[in-house]
Amino acid sequence: MTRRMLRREKDEARTRFLNGEGYRVIRFWNNDVMTNVEGVIAEIARNLPSELRGSFA
């Protein structure tokens, strides 16, 4: 099994765990966080439950 496959399996297991705990996982590329932080924040705001959106969305 390659490192990439192991990493993917760990990511999937982590996501399943977090989903089971009631969290929603949104993934971003590092490059997007570093170069497009406004877009990342906007995407996070769009994915907030409506009662938490307030003035963010």
N, C-alpha and C positions, 0 to 999 in steps of 0.2 A: 504494500500500500504506500502510495506516495505521500509526501508531506502535505501537499495541497489537499489530497483526499482526507487526511487526518484532520487538518485544520477545518475543512468543510464539515466534517462529522462533529467536531467539537462545537463549531458555531451553531449547527442545527440542534444539537443537544442543549446548548445554552438557551437558544431561542425557545425550544419546547418548554424548558423549565420556566423561563420568564413568562411565557404565555400562560402556563399553568398557574402561575402566581398572580395572574391578572394584569400583567404588563404587555404592552405592544412594542415590538422591536421595529425600529426604523433604522436602516443602515445607510451610511453615507461614505463615499470615498474620501480618504484623507485629503486629497487634492481639492475636493469641493469645500471641505471645512476650511482649508487654508486660503482658498482664493475666492470663495463665494459664500461667505458666512451669512450674508443677508438672505440668500436663497435657501440655505440650510435652515435658518431660523424660521423663514416663511413656511417651509415644508413641515417643520415641527408644529408650528401654530395651526396649520391646516389639519393636522392629525390629532389635535387636542379634542377631548370631548367638548361638546358645545357649551356646557356649563363652566368650563375652564377657559374658554377662548377670550372672553372679555374684549379688550381692545387690541388683542394680538392678531386676530384674523380679519 
